[in-house]
Amino acid sequence: MVKFLLWLILLVLCWPLAIVALLAYPLIWLLLLPFRLIGIAVGAVLDLVWSLVTLPARLIRAIGRA
C-alpha cells in the first residue's frame, strides 16, 4: 500500500517519471529474481548445515529425557 501511495505522489509531481517507473518495475523484478532464488537456496543450505552441527546436542538431549 505504501508503494502505491508513493507512486501516486510521484504521479502528481512528475507523471512521466511515474509512468517510466510503472513500466520498469516488472523488468527490474525479473532481473532481480535470480538473486532471490540464490538467496533462498543459500538460506536452505545454511539451515541444513546448522541442523547438522546441532544434531549431536539434540540427540544427547533426547537421550537424557528418555
PyMOL commands that place a pseudoatom at each C-alpha (Angstrom):
pseudoatom trace, name=CA, resn=MET, resi=1, chain=A, elem=C, hetatm=0, pos=[0.000, 0.000, 0.000]
pseudoatom trace, name=CA, resn=VAL, resi=2, chain=A, elem=C, hetatm=0, pos=[2.873, 2.344, 0.840]
pseudoatom trace, name=CA, resn=LYS, resi=3, chain=A, elem=C, hetatm=0, pos=[4.476, 1.726, -2.553]
pseudoatom trace, name=CA, resn=PHE, resi=4, chain=A, elem=C, hetatm=0, pos=[1.209, 2.592, -4.253]
pseudoatom trace, name=CA, resn=LEU, resi=5, chain=A, elem=C, hetatm=0, pos=[0.814, 5.805, -2.277]
pseudoatom trace, name=CA, resn=LEU, resi=6, chain=A, elem=C, hetatm=0, pos=[4.397, 6.801, -3.077]
pseudoatom trace, name=CA, resn=TRP, resi=7, chain=A, elem=C, hetatm=0, pos=[3.713, 6.093, -6.744]
pseudoatom trace, name=CA, resn=LEU, resi=8, chain=A, elem=C, hetatm=0, pos=[0.606, 8.301, -6.618]
pseudoatom trace, name=CA, resn=ILE, resi=9, chain=A, elem=C, hetatm=0, pos=[2.648, 11.131, -5.121]
pseudoatom trace, name=CA, resn=LEU, resi=10, chain=A, elem=C, hetatm=0, pos=[5.223, 10.652, -7.872]
pseudoatom trace, name=CA, resn=LEU, resi=11, chain=A, elem=C, hetatm=0, pos=[2.409, 10.655, -10.421]
pseudoatom trace, name=CA, resn=VAL, resi=12, chain=A, elem=C, hetatm=0, pos=[1.209, 14.035, -9.176]
pseudoatom trace, name=CA, resn=LEU, resi=13, chain=A, elem=C, hetatm=0, pos=[4.692, 15.541, -9.002]
pseudoatom trace, name=CA, resn=CYS, resi=14, chain=A, elem=C, hetatm=0, pos=[6.217, 14.133, -12.189]
pseudoatom trace, name=CA, resn=TRP, resi=15, chain=A, elem=C, hetatm=0, pos=[3.900, 11.956, -14.257]
pseudoatom trace, name=CA, resn=PRO, resi=16, chain=A, elem=C, hetatm=0, pos=[6.435, 10.922, -16.964]
pseudoatom trace, name=CA, resn=LEU, resi=17, chain=A, elem=C, hetatm=0, pos=[8.770, 9.536, -14.318]
pseudoatom trace, name=CA, resn=ALA, resi=18, chain=A, elem=C, hetatm=0, pos=[5.858, 7.706, -12.681]
pseudoatom trace, name=CA, resn=ILE, resi=19, chain=A, elem=C, hetatm=0, pos=[4.934, 6.065, -15.990]
pseudoatom trace, name=CA, resn=VAL, resi=20, chain=A, elem=C, hetatm=0, pos=[8.557, 5.018, -16.569]
pseudoatom trace, name=CA, resn=ALA, resi=21, chain=A, elem=C, hetatm=0, pos=[8.690, 3.581, -13.051]
pseudoatom trace, name=CA, resn=LEU, resi=22, chain=A, elem=C, hetatm=0, pos=[5.446, 1.705, -13.667]
pseudoatom trace, name=CA, resn=LEU, resi=23, chain=A, elem=C, hetatm=0, pos=[6.843, 0.164, -16.856]
pseudoatom trace, name=CA, resn=ALA, resi=24, chain=A, elem=C, hetatm=0, pos=[10.297, -0.545, -15.422]
pseudoatom trace, name=CA, resn=TYR, resi=25, chain=A, elem=C, hetatm=0, pos=[9.096, -2.271, -12.238]
pseudoatom trace, name=CA, resn=PRO, resi=26, chain=A, elem=C, hetatm=0, pos=[8.306, -5.663, -13.859]
pseudoatom trace, name=CA, resn=LEU, resi=27, chain=A, elem=C, hetatm=0, pos=[11.617, -5.640, -15.725]
pseudoatom trace, name=CA, resn=ILE, resi=28, chain=A, elem=C, hetatm=0, pos=[13.588, -4.895, -12.576]
pseudoatom trace, name=CA, resn=TRP, resi=29, chain=A, elem=C, hetatm=0, pos=[11.635, -7.592, -10.726]
pseudoatom trace, name=CA, resn=LEU, resi=30, chain=A, elem=C, hetatm=0, pos=[12.593, -10.119, -13.440]
pseudoatom trace, name=CA, resn=LEU, resi=31, chain=A, elem=C, hetatm=0, pos=[16.232, -9.070, -13.295]
pseudoatom trace, name=CA, resn=LEU, resi=32, chain=A, elem=C, hetatm=0, pos=[16.352, -9.491, -9.510]
pseudoatom trace, name=CA, resn=LEU, resi=33, chain=A, elem=C, hetatm=0, pos=[14.527, -12.844, -9.479]
pseudoatom trace, name=CA, resn=PRO, resi=34, chain=A, elem=C, hetatm=0, pos=[17.694, -14.998, -9.870]
pseudoatom trace, name=CA, resn=PHE, resi=35, chain=A, elem=C, hetatm=0, pos=[19.257, -13.259, -6.873]
pseudoatom trace, name=CA, resn=ARG, resi=36, chain=A, elem=C, hetatm=0, pos=[16.177, -14.045, -4.776]
pseudoatom trace, name=CA, resn=LEU, resi=37, chain=A, elem=C, hetatm=0, pos=[16.356, -17.698, -5.827]
pseudoatom trace, name=CA, resn=ILE, resi=38, chain=A, elem=C, hetatm=0, pos=[20.045, -17.824, -4.933]
pseudoatom trace, name=CA, resn=GLY, resi=39, chain=A, elem=C, hetatm=0, pos=[19.233, -16.278, -1.563]
pseudoatom trace, name=CA, resn=ILE, resi=40, chain=A, elem=C, hetatm=0, pos=[16.583, -18.920, -0.883]
pseudoatom trace, name=CA, resn=ALA, resi=41, chain=A, elem=C, hetatm=0, pos=[18.995, -21.708, -1.844]
pseudoatom trace, name=CA, resn=VAL, resi=42, chain=A, elem=C, hetatm=0, pos=[21.817, -20.306, 0.308]
pseudoatom trace, name=CA, resn=GLY, resi=43, chain=A, elem=C, hetatm=0, pos=[19.439, -19.928, 3.243]
pseudoatom trace, name=CA, resn=ALA, resi=44, chain=A, elem=C, hetatm=0, pos=[18.326, -23.545, 2.867]
pseudoatom trace, name=CA, resn=VAL, resi=45, chain=A, elem=C, hetatm=0, pos=[21.928, -24.777, 2.758]
pseudoatom trace, name=CA, resn=LEU, resi=46, chain=A, elem=C, hetatm=0, pos=[22.828, -22.761, 5.847]
pseudoatom trace, name=CA, resn=ASP, resi=47, chain=A, elem=C, hetatm=0, pos=[19.794, -24.181, 7.686]
pseudoatom trace, name=CA, resn=LEU, resi=48, chain=A, elem=C, hetatm=0, pos=[20.894, -27.684, 6.710]
pseudoatom trace, name=CA, resn=VAL, resi=49, chain=A, elem=C, hetatm=0, pos=[24.429, -27.075, 7.952]
pseudoatom trace, name=CA, resn=TRP, resi=50, chain=A, elem=C, hetatm=0, pos=[23.069, -25.629, 11.223]
pseudoatom trace, name=CA, resn=SER, resi=51, chain=A, elem=C, hetatm=0, pos=[20.875, -28.692, 11.684]
pseudoatom trace, name=CA, resn=LEU, resi=52, chain=A, elem=C, hetatm=0, pos=[23.832, -30.995, 11.125]
pseudoatom trace, name=CA, resn=VAL, resi=53, chain=A, elem=C, hetatm=0, pos=[26.010, -29.041, 13.556]
pseudoatom trace, name=CA, resn=THR, resi=54, chain=A, elem=C, hetatm=0, pos=[23.389, -29.094, 16.308]
pseudoatom trace, name=CA, resn=LEU, resi=55, chain=A, elem=C, hetatm=0, pos=[22.341, -32.714, 15.697]
pseudoatom trace, name=CA, resn=PRO, resi=56, chain=A, elem=C, hetatm=0, pos=[24.659, -34.245, 18.351]
pseudoatom trace, name=CA, resn=ALA, resi=57, chain=A, elem=C, hetatm=0, pos=[23.401, -31.875, 21.043]
pseudoatom trace, name=CA, resn=ARG, resi=58, chain=A, elem=C, hetatm=0, pos=[19.786, -32.599, 20.143]
pseudoatom trace, name=CA, resn=LEU, resi=59, chain=A, elem=C, hetatm=0, pos=[20.437, -36.338, 20.236]
pseudoatom trace, name=CA, resn=ILE, resi=60, chain=A, elem=C, hetatm=0, pos=[22.123, -36.148, 23.646]
pseudoatom trace, name=CA, resn=ARG, resi=61, chain=A, elem=C, hetatm=0, pos=[19.263, -34.017, 24.971]
pseudoatom trace, name=CA, resn=ALA, resi=62, chain=A, elem=C, hetatm=0, pos=[16.693, -36.500, 23.616]
pseudoatom trace, name=CA, resn=ILE, resi=63, chain=A, elem=C, hetatm=0, pos=[18.524, -39.467, 25.172]
pseudoatom trace, name=CA, resn=GLY, resi=64, chain=A, elem=C, hetatm=0, pos=[18.771, -37.639, 28.505]
pseudoatom trace, name=CA, resn=ARG, resi=65, chain=A, elem=C, hetatm=0, pos=[14.995, -37.122, 28.622]
pseudoatom trace, name=CA, resn=ALA, resi=66, chain=A, elem=C, hetatm=0, pos=[14.203, -40.768, 27.907]
for i in range(1, 66): cmd.bond("trace and resi %d" % i, "trace and resi %d" % (i + 1))
show_as sticks, trace
zoom trace
